Amino acid sequence: MTGAEVVGSAQDALFVVVKISAPLMIIGTLVGVLVSLLQALTQIQEQTLIYVPKIVATFVTLLIALPFMAQVSHQQFLRVITRIVAP
């Protein structure tokens, strides 16, 4: 493998990590902002209030996005195997 191929493989792997983690990170961030906004509007300053909605939203998002995550991961696996087998 040349240096360019190694860099290309690393870039591809990092992009796959971003694609797989993006749905969970986006939903977690949005729920956190909404709960913080709700806390600011109602003046409820309970610090533990944010955890339960974030955990539930993340779990539901994981259940919904799991087929997409598995497909992206499988495609990456096939690309890596192809690069290993190719002379």
C-alpha positions in Angstrom: 0.0 0.0 0.0 1.3 3.4 -0.8 1.0 6.4 1.4 -1.9 7.9 -0.6 -3.8 4.7 -0.2 -3.3 4.7 3.5 -4.4 8.3 3.8 -7.4 7.5 1.6 -8.4 4.6 3.8 -8.0 6.6 6.9 -10.2 9.4 5.5 -12.8 6.9 4.4 -12.8 5.3 7.9 -13.2 8.7 9.6 -16.1 9.6 7.3 -17.8 6.3 8.2 -17.4 7.1 11.9 -19.0 10.5 11.4 -21.9 9.0 9.3 -22.6 6.3 11.9 -22.5 8.6 14.9 -24.2 11.6 13.4 -27.9 10.6 14.0 -27.3 9.9 17.7 -25.2 13.1 18.2 -27.7 15.3 16.4 -30.7 14.0 18.3 -28.9 14.1 21.6 -27.9 17.7 21.0 -31.4 18.7 19.9 -33.0 17.1 22.9 -30.4 18.7 25.2 -31.1 22.2 23.8 -34.9 21.7 24.0 -34.7 20.5 27.6 -32.4 23.4 28.5 -34.8 25.8 26.8 -37.7 24.3 28.8 -35.7 24.6 32.0 -35.0 28.3 31.2 -38.6 29.1 30.4 -40.0 27.3 33.5 -37.1 28.2 35.8 -36.7 24.6 36.8 -33.0 24.2 37.6 -32.8 20.5 38.2 -29.5 19.3 36.7 -30.6 15.6 36.5 -33.7 16.4 34.4 -31.8 16.5 31.2 -30.6 12.9 31.4 -33.8 10.9 31.1 -35.1 12.6 27.9 -31.6 12.3 26.3 -31.3 8.6 27.1 -34.8 7.8 25.8 -34.3 9.9 22.6 -30.9 8.3 22.0 -32.2 4.8 22.5 -35.2 5.4 20.1 -32.9 7.0 17.6 -30.5 4.0 17.9 -33.4 1.6 17.2 -34.5 3.6 14.2 -31.0 4.2 12.7 -29.6 0.8 13.4 -30.3 -0.6 9.9 -28.6 2.5 8.4 -25.6 2.1 10.7 -25.2 -1.6 9.9 -25.4 -0.9 6.2 -22.7 1.8 6.3 -20.5 -0.4 8.5 -21.0 -3.4 6.2 -20.1 -1.3 3.1 -17.0 -0.1 4.9 -16.0 -3.6 5.8 -16.4 -4.7 2.1 -14.3 -1.8 0.9 -11.5 -2.7 3.4 -11.6 -6.3 2.4 -11.4 -5.4 -1.3 -8.4 -3.2 -0.6 -6.7 -6.0 1.3 -7.4 -8.6 -1.4 -6.4 -6.4 -4.3 -2.8 -6.7 -5.3 
